[in-house]
Amino acid sequence: MTGHITVTAKCGPARQATAVVFSGITDLDFDLPREMLHFKYDGRHQEFDLHGVTTITDTITAADHAIVVS
């Protein structure tokens, strides 16, 4: 099963992603002590800062995870 994720969060020094959609998510890791989100999609790796994120939602629809981080 794969999924897609929509992210609004910091993605680097002075960088912010707003409602960016990533598809083909195969691995997802919440590093809570470091407040980081790591995931793999289409053979690539992405990470976001969870500090300041207020909502994380995972809904399964038709065998697909629809994850929203904002």
C-alpha positions as CSV (number, residue, x, y, z in Angstrom):
1,M,0.0,0.0,0.0
2,T,1.3,3.5,-0.8
3,G,-0.1,6.8,0.0
4,H,0.1,10.5,-0.6
5,I,0.8,13.3,1.7
6,T,0.0,17.0,1.7
7,V,2.4,19.0,3.8
8,T,2.5,22.6,5.2
9,A,5.6,22.8,7.3
10,K,9.2,24.1,7.5
11,C,11.6,22.2,5.1
12,G,14.9,24.0,5.8
13,P,16.4,27.2,7.0
14,A,14.0,30.1,6.0
15,R,12.1,27.6,3.8
16,Q,8.4,26.7,4.1
17,A,6.3,24.3,2.1
18,T,2.6,25.2,1.8
19,A,0.1,22.5,0.8
20,V,2.7,20.6,-1.2
21,V,1.5,17.2,-2.3
22,F,3.8,14.1,-2.6
23,S,2.5,10.8,-4.1
24,G,3.8,7.3,-3.9
25,I,4.8,7.4,-0.2
26,T,6.4,4.1,0.7
27,D,7.9,4.9,4.1
28,L,6.9,7.3,6.8
29,D,8.6,8.1,10.1
30,F,7.7,10.6,12.8
31,D,10.8,11.3,14.9
32,L,8.9,12.9,17.8
33,P,11.9,13.7,20.1
34,R,13.5,15.7,17.2
35,E,10.1,17.0,15.9
36,M,10.9,15.8,12.4
37,L,8.9,14.0,9.7
38,H,10.8,11.7,7.3
39,F,9.3,9.9,4.3
40,K,10.3,8.2,1.0
41,Y,8.5,8.7,-2.3
42,D,9.4,7.6,-5.8
43,G,12.8,6.6,-4.5
44,R,13.5,10.0,-3.0
45,H,13.8,11.1,0.7
46,Q,12.1,14.2,2.1
47,E,12.1,15.6,5.7
48,F,10.1,18.4,7.4
49,D,10.3,20.1,10.7
50,L,7.2,19.4,12.8
51,H,7.8,22.3,15.3
52,G,4.7,24.5,14.8
53,V,2.6,21.8,13.1
54,T,-0.8,21.6,14.8
55,T,-2.6,18.8,12.9
56,I,-1.6,15.4,11.5
57,T,-4.4,13.4,9.9
58,D,-4.2,10.0,8.2
59,T,-7.3,8.8,6.4
60,I,-7.4,5.5,4.5
61,T,-9.5,5.7,1.3
62,A,-9.7,2.9,-1.3
63,A,-6.5,1.3,0.0
64,D,-4.6,4.6,-0.1
65,H,-3.3,6.6,2.9
66,A,-4.3,10.3,2.6
67,I,-2.0,12.1,5.1
68,V,-2.3,15.8,5.9
69,V,0.3,17.6,7.9
70,S,-0.3,21.3,8.7
